[in-house]
Amino acid sequence: MKIGCPKEIKPQEFRVGMTPDAAREAVNGGHEVLIETKAGLGAGFADADYVAAGARIVDTAEEVFAKADMIVKVKEPQAVERKRLREGQVLFTYLHLAPDPEQTKDLLASGATCIAYETVTDDRGGLPLLAPMSEVAGRLAPQVGAWTLQKANGGRGVLLGGVPGVSPAKVLVIGGGVVGTHAAKVAAGMGADVTVLDRSINRLRYLDDVFGGQFKNAYASAGNTITLAREADLIIGAVLIPGAAAPKLISKAQLKELKPGAALVDVAIDQGGCFETSRATTHQDPIYEVDGIMHYCVANMPGAVARTSTQALGNATMPFMLALANKGWKKACADDRHLLNGLNVHAGKLTYDAVGTALGLPVISAAEALKI
Ligand SMILES: NC(=O)c1ccc[n+]([C@@H]2O[C@H](COP(=O)([O-])OP(=O)(O)OC[C@H]3O[C@@H](n4cnc5c(N)ncnc54)[C@H](O)[C@@H]3O)[C@@H](O)[C@H]2O)c1
């Protein structure tokens, strides 16, 4: 198969769909890999790295799209890229179609087979191609929180780990899923005094069993939340209710009860945020203040560490990318129901229920699509 990887063109996107490592594995499997020149630069991969892995560098995105049987990307295709897709071509990338009728219309019109990273599943009920980005955002959260707490940035001027004779900062993590667990591990590793709140008793049991010595946990009742928030220097929002906007767990009125200069890092901002006063910010201008409380609400946190994020995403997508290349999409999806769950669009038909419901469009089952 010819596998093509264009340079990402969405503003501020520095990741790339294929690492040189992924290219090497595909080439070793007998496939041809076409990389648009400079596609990897934002993540620190030079054209020469891809050439050394056996890939071929091509000059333009047009050529990548025209020649490849399968396109591997990071972000949803932009309008100009969607025009380049064609019937029979496979697109493997993040799509997030439910809130995006324009993109959905164009993908349906293209006739291409579109497999979305975000709906691929695993045996444990998780989303294996979303998890790496949650891991990155979670581990980054204490790092940006520590920076926000510095005096020059408007924070309390508190060092997360304290020093001998001075108590460490108190960190409250709301939501103990992938983001929250990674945030808590890193905050505890930095020496902070960490508590994680969750509403799932099973998740609290897991956290207690595995991390009992490293950080505390508590049930996320409204009472526990505000009591612990009042004592916290840094609060990290990491809740998710799948398919719904994030619940608002700290109101504007409650900001007055927090320590002056405390920092809120709202990782759940991509689902609307879990603090009432959260609004999405960018890496260029990441923090702002409301009622003396500093807020960090960057919606694409993994972009700050594009190289690590690209490598983490590449590791997770690689086995699926190889299965698609080795077997062809139909057999790869027929053999693996988790990959089949990733199918969103095929030959002008929508194949993912939640997208159809959100956009009021007809849907056929992914299993039916395998017969077309
Ligand atoms: N800003 C970014 O760059 C970025 C990057 C990655 C993920 N995210 C977002 O981070 C959020 C968390 O993602 P995740 O992968 O950890 O999800 P997850 O499903 O692994 O974990 C969410 C946790 O929140 C808990 N929860 C739900 N409602 C709660 C409540 N009211 N109080 C306390 N806990 C509650 C759930 O029980 C679950 O354990 C999501 O909104 C995700 O989209 C943002």
The ligand as a Tripos MOL2 file, in Angstrom:
@<TRIPOS>MOLECULE
LIG
   44    48     1     0     0
SMALL
NO_CHARGES

@<TRIPOS>ATOM
      1 N1         -7.0330   20.5670   27.3030 N.am      1 LIG1
      2 C1         -6.4490   19.5700   26.6440 C.2       1 LIG1
      3 O1         -5.4970   19.7670   25.8900 O.2       1 LIG1
      4 C2         -6.9130   18.1560   26.8670 C.ar      1 LIG1
      5 C3         -6.1220   17.0750   26.4520 C.ar      1 LIG1
      6 C4         -6.5660   15.7680   26.7420 C.ar      1 LIG1
      7 C5         -7.7900   15.5680   27.3980 C.ar      1 LIG1
      8 N2         -8.5360   16.6690   27.7450 N.ar      1 LIG1
      9 C6         -9.8210   16.5560   28.4620 C.3       1 LIG1
     10 O2         -9.5830   16.1860   29.8070 O.3       1 LIG1
     11 C7        -10.7990   15.6540   30.3410 C.3       1 LIG1
     12 C8        -10.5220   14.3600   31.0970 C.3       1 LIG1
     13 O3        -10.1190   13.3580   30.1620 O.3       1 LIG1
     14 P1         -9.7350   11.8770   30.6200 P.3       1 LIG1
     15 O4         -9.1250   11.2210   29.4350 O.co2     1 LIG1
     16 O5         -9.0010   11.8950   31.9030 O.co2     1 LIG1
     17 O6        -11.1800   11.2530   30.8750 O.3       1 LIG1
     18 P2        -11.5030    9.9430   31.7630 P.3       1 LIG1
     19 O7        -12.8320    9.4620   31.2970 O.co2     1 LIG1
     20 O8        -10.3410    9.0150   31.7560 O.co2     1 LIG1
     21 O9        -11.6290   10.5150   33.2470 O.3       1 LIG1
     22 C9        -12.6480   11.3820   33.6590 C.3       1 LIG1
     23 C10       -12.9120   11.1180   35.1190 C.3       1 LIG1
     24 O10       -13.8230   12.1290   35.5910 O.3       1 LIG1
     25 C11       -14.6340   11.5120   36.5650 C.3       1 LIG1
     26 N3        -15.7950   12.3750   36.8110 N.ar      1 LIG1
     27 C12       -16.9150   12.5450   36.0630 C.ar      1 LIG1
     28 N4        -17.7230   13.4510   36.6410 N.ar      1 LIG1
     29 C13       -17.1000   13.8590   37.7870 C.ar      1 LIG1
     30 C14       -17.4360   14.7750   38.8120 C.ar      1 LIG1
     31 N5        -18.5790   15.4620   38.7860 N.pl3     1 LIG1
     32 N6        -16.5690   14.9470   39.8210 N.ar      1 LIG1
     33 C15       -15.4010   14.2650   39.8560 C.ar      1 LIG1
     34 N7        -15.0330   13.3570   38.9220 N.ar      1 LIG1
     35 C16       -15.8790   13.1680   37.8910 C.ar      1 LIG1
     36 C17       -14.9530   10.1620   35.9610 C.3       1 LIG1
     37 O11       -15.4100    9.2380   36.9580 O.3       1 LIG1
     38 C18       -13.5910    9.7650   35.3800 C.3       1 LIG1
     39 O12       -12.8170    9.0020   36.2980 O.3       1 LIG1
     40 C19       -11.7240   15.4810   29.1360 C.3       1 LIG1
     41 O13       -12.6010   16.5720   29.0640 O.3       1 LIG1
     42 C20       -10.7710   15.5040   27.9700 C.3       1 LIG1
     43 O14       -11.4140   15.8910   26.7580 O.3       1 LIG1
     44 C21        -8.1210   17.9340   27.4820 C.ar      1 LIG1
@<TRIPOS>BOND
     1     1     2 1
     2     2     3 2
     3     2     4 1
     4     4     5 ar
     5     4    44 ar
     6     5     6 ar
     7     6     7 ar
     8     7     8 ar
     9     8     9 1
    10     8    44 ar
    11     9    10 1
    12     9    42 1
    13    10    11 1
    14    11    12 1
    15    11    40 1
    16    12    13 1
    17    13    14 1
    18    14    15 2
    19    14    16 1
    20    14    17 1
    21    17    18 1
    22    18    19 2
    23    18    20 1
    24    18    21 1
    25    21    22 1
    26    22    23 1
    27    23    24 1
    28    23    38 1
    29    24    25 1
    30    25    26 1
    31    25    36 1
    32    26    27 ar
    33    26    35 ar
    34    27    28 ar
    35    28    29 ar
    36    29    30 ar
    37    29    35 ar
    38    30    31 1
    39    30    32 ar
    40    32    33 ar
    41    33    34 ar
    42    34    35 ar
    43    36    37 1
    44    36    38 1
    45    38    39 1
    46    40    41 1
    47    40    42 1
    48    42    43 1
@<TRIPOS>SUBSTRUCTURE
     1 LIG1         1 GROUP 0 **** ****
